[in-house]
């Protein structure tokens, strides 16, 4: 590169050297003439500068003669120096103030982590109202501070204050995550305020979900709205979005809520006579949580609704849960003798079923088998309020009213006895 530059310089000056005379005095004359012409052209400018300097000297001269004038002149000089220093250091001062804003914002976040919400609120408010240039590493710092102020207001139940901060936020230039937070907080504040129409709130949530598909917070708010409106299927669909996009820490909780929503939809379909739809919801719930008893209970109710009582009892027996046992007991109360005691034990092999078998024998008048089954169930299950109730009913059916009353009294004594005194 240096050699190319040298060649270019030689090529440029070669014509000039060829034109210039070899006499040095002529060369000086040729170079000096343009310089003199330029100075002649600039003579008015130099004259003006000379007059300006002379004017300044005349103005300063009287000031220098008195102490007050000298003091005033010193202040003027200092002011000029300060202005010059500000102009020179302006960029550095901006960086300094920007750093202070960032430091205050980080202090507010630290105070939030330490549960110092009041001091954090003060820090974020100062950041939000600051007029200084935002730091280059975080240009949306004021918007973020307003979002945090809105969140703190919602947590304190101040929905109007939260809306006040949210309306001051400018969305232009905001990153996607901050826009997502803005949509979430706007929906939460409107719901907390309670003054917006349900239709408008639903439209707001659906529009936000179109912008941020699968957002668990927005989907959860939509689920709450749908549950409140009694639209169970839409609530279940919203909960599916929540479950699919929920973090690992809350996944099991959201799974349980989705299970409850699907079972609730199945119960609603069952109440309307849509048995296949109810069965499909039960299968979905069972696939979601195979060990949960609720889907099996719903499948049993569908089977009973189809006229297959024994199939329903089998489904309830597979759950091995108190809910299944309660459904079975209710079925036998409504339809005594719908199945034989043997079929009942085969379809629902639970210890509690023995009590129901005892009650069935008592209803059929077979008191010997009824009492024997009741004693066996009591030995295995213990005298709990539920077993005592069924056992007392069996004894009543067998004509032993006094024994039934004493068993109920004993069960009540055990129920109200202090913990640790029961043998």
N, C-alpha and C positions, 0 to 999 in steps of 0.2 A: 504493500500500500504506500509506503514512504517513497519507493522508487517511482511509482506512478504519479504521485504528487509532484515529485521533482521534475519529471518529464513534462507534466502539465504546466508548471511554472515557467520552464524554459520556453515552451511553445507560446505562452502568453506574452512574455517579455521580449521575445526575439524581434517582432515587428516594431515594438517601441524603441528598442536599441538601434534598430536600423534607421529609424526616422530621426532620432535625436542627433544633434551635431556633436562632433568629437571635442570641440572646445568647451572646457568646463564652465567658462563664464557665460557662454551662450546657453548652456544647459540650465544654469541658475536663473538666467533671465526668463527663459521659457517657463520654468516651474513657478517663478515668483509672480509673473503677471496674473495668472488665475487667482492666486491667493490674494493679491491686492484688489482684484475686482470683487471678490467675495466680501472682503472687509469693507470695501466702499459701499456695497449693497447693504451691509448690516450696520452701517454707521447710524441710521436713525434708531435702531434697536439699542445699540450701545448708549446713545444719547439719552434715550428714555430710561434705561437702567441707571444711568448716572444721576438723572434728575430724581428718580425714586429714592436712591441712596441718600442724596442730598436732603430730600424732604424728611426722611426718617431721622437723619442726624439732627436736623433743625427741631424736630419734635422731641427728640430725646434730650437734647441739650438743656432745655429749661427744667426738665425733670431731675436731671443730675445735680442741679444747684440746691435742691431742698431735700431734707430727709424723707418727707412724705412722698415726694416724687421718686426718690430712689427705691423706697419700699414698694410703691406701685409698679415701678419698672421691674423690680425683682419678681413680683407676683406674676406680671405678664410673661416674663421669661420662663418662670416655672410652669405656667399654664401652657405655653407653647411646647415646652419639653414634655409635659404630660400628654398633650395631644399627639405629639410625634411618637412618643413611646407607645401610646394606645394603638396608633395606626400600624406601627411596626410589630407590636406583640398581639394584635387583635386575634389572629388565628390561634395563638397559644392560649389566650384568655378564654376563647370559646371552648377549646378542648378542656380547659380547667373546669369551667362551669358545667360542661357536659359530664365530666367525670364526677362532679359533686352530685348531679342528679342521679347518675347511675349508682353511686354509693348510697344515696338515700333510698333508692328503690330496693337495692339489695338488703339494706337494713330493715326495710319494711317486710321483706320476705322472711328474713331471719326472725323478726318479731312474731310473724304469723306462726312459724314453726315452734316458737316458745310459748304459744297461746297468749301473747300480749296483743290482743286484737285492737285495743284502744290506741296504743302507741303506733301499731302498724297502720291503723286508719289515718292517723295524723301524718305519718310519713308518706303514704300514698296520696293524700290530699295535697301535700306540698309539691309532690312530683306532678300531679295532674294540673295544678294551677301555675306551674313554672312556665316562664316565657323564654327560658334559655334554649339554645340550640340543642336538640337531642343528640346523644352520642351516636357516632357512626356505626358502632357495633349493634345498637338496638334503637333504630330510628322511631319505632312505634312505642317508646317507653311510656309516653303519656296515655296512650290508648290502653296499654296493659294496666297501668295504675287505675284508670277509671273502671276497667273490668273487675279488678280486685276490690275496689270500693263498692261496686254494685253487688258483688258476691257477699261481702261482709254485711251489707245492708239487708240482703235477703235472709242471711243467717240470723239477723237480729229482728226479723219480721217487719222491716221497714221497706215495703214494696215500692211505695211512691218515691222514696229516696233512691232506690236502685234504678227505677225508670229514669229519674233525673240524670244520673250519671251515664246511663246507656244512651240517652238521646244526645249527649255531647260528644259521642264517639264518631269519628269520621272513618268510614270503611275503606275509602280509597287508599290503596297502597298497603293495606293490612295483609299479613300472611294468612294462609288458609286456617291455621290452627286458632288464631285470634278471632277470625270470623266465625269459626265453629263455636268458640266460647261465647261470643256475642249472641249467637242464635240461641244457645242453651240458656243463657242468663235472661235474655228477653222473654223466652217462653216461661221460665220459672217465675219471673217477676210479674208477668201478666196473670199467671195462675194464682200467685199469692195475693195479688190485688183483688182479683175476683170481679172486676167490673167489665171485662170483655165478654162478648157473647160466646156461647159454646161453639157455634158454627165458625165464627171468626178465629177462635183459638185452634180449632181443628185445622182450618185452612192454613194458619200460620205454622203449625207443626208439620203438616204435610209438605208445605213449601220448603221448610228448612230441611226436611229429610230428603227432598229431591236435590238440594244443594250438597248435603252431606249424607249420602246413602249409608245406612247401617249404623248411624251414630246411636250408641246404646242409651245415652241420656235422653235424646229427643224421642227415641222409640219408647222408652219407659214412660215419658210424660204422655205420649199419645195413648199408650196402653191404659194409663190411669183415666184419661178422658173417655176412652171407649167403655171401660168398666162402669164409669159413672153414668154413661148414657145407656147402659144395658146392652151394648153391642159386643157380645162375648166373642164372636168369631174374629172380628177385627182386633179385639184386644189380644187374642191368642196369636194372631199373625204379627202384631207389634212385638209381643214378648218373644217370638221366635227370632226377630232381629236382635233383640237385647241379648238373648242367650248366645247367638252365633258370634256376636262382637264383644261380649263381656270379657274382662280380664280374668286370668286364672284364679285370682283371689276370691272373686265373687261368682265363679261359674256354677258351683253347686247350689248356691242360693237361687240363682236365676233359673237353673234347671228345675228346682222345686216349684218355682212360680209358674213356669211354663207347664209343668205337669198339672198343677192346680187349674190353670186356665183351660187346658185341653179336657180335663175331667168335667169342669164346669160346663163347657160346650157340649160334651156328651150327655150330661144330665138334662140340659135344656132341650137337646134333640130328642131325648127319651121322653120328656114330658110332652113333646109335640107329636109323639108317635113315629118319629123318623128313626126307626130302629137301626137301619144299616148305617146311617150317618153317626149315630151314637156308638155303634160298634167300631167304626173306623177311627173315631176319636179315642176310644179306649185302646185300640191297637197301637195308635201313635204314641199314646202316653206310656203303654207297656214297653214299647221299643225304646223310648227315652229313658225309662227307669224300670228295668225288669224286676227288681226286687221290691218295688213300692206296692203297697196293698191297694191303693186307690183304683188303678186300672182294672185289677181283678174284680173289685167290688162292682165297678161299672159294668164289666162283662157279665157278671152274675145277674145284675138287674136286667140287662138286655135279654139274657136267656129266659128269665122268668117272664118278662113281657111277651116273649115269643111263645110261651106256654110250656117251656122246658124247665120245670121247677128243679128236677134232679140235676140238670146241667148247671143251673144257677148256683145250687148248693155246692157242687164240685168247684166252681170258680171261687166261691167264698171260702171254701175249705183250703184251697191252694194258697190263699193269702196268709193264712195262719195269723190273723190279726183280730183285734177287738172290734174293728169296724165290720169285718166279715161276719163275726159271731153275732153282732147286733142285728145285722140284716137278716141273718138266718133265723134268729129269735123272732124278729118282726114278721117274717114270712109264716112261721109256724103259728104265731098268734092270730094272723089274719085267716090262715087256711089250716086249721088243725087236721092232722091225719093226711096231709097232702102226700107224704111219703111215709113208708114204714120205718120203725126204729132201726132195723138192720140196714136199710138203704141210707138212712141218715148217717149212721156211723161209718159206712163204707165211703160215702161221698164226702164226708167232712170229718176226717180223723183227727179231731182236736179234743183235748181233755175237757174243755167246756161243753162239747157236744153231748157228753154223758149226762149232764144236767138236763139238756133239752130232751134227751131220750127218756130220762126219768119222768119228765113232765108228760111226754107223749104216752108212756105206759099208764100214768095216773089218769090221763084223760080217757084212755081205753078201759079203765077199771081194773087193770092188773096192778094192784097195790103192792104185791110182794116184789115184783120186778122193779117197780118204781122206787120203793124204799131202798132196795139193794143198790140200784144205780145211783141214787142220790147220795147214799153213804160213801160209795166209791169215789164219786166226784168231789165230795167234801174233803175226803182224806187227801186226794191229789192236789186240789186247788186251794184248800184252806177256807176258813169262814170269812170271806170278803163280803162287802155289801151286795155285789152282784150275785155271787153264789148263794148268799143267804136269802135274797129275794126269790130266786128260782126254787131253792129248797123249801122255803116257806110255802110257796105256791103248790109244790108237790104234796107237802103234808096236808095242806088245806083240801086238795083234791082227794087225798086218802082219808079224810075225816079226822085228822089229828090237829084240831084247831089250837089247842093249848101248846102242843109242841111247836107249832109254827110260830105262835106269838113269842114263845121263849127264845127261839132261834133269832127272830128279828130283834128282840131286846138285846141279846148277846152281841149281835152284829153292830148294833148302835153303840153299845158300850165300848167295843173295840175301836170303832170309828172315832169316837170323841176322846178316847184315852190318850194321855200324853205319850209322845214318841219314846220308845224304849221300854214301856211298861207292858206291852203285849207279849204274851208268851207264845 
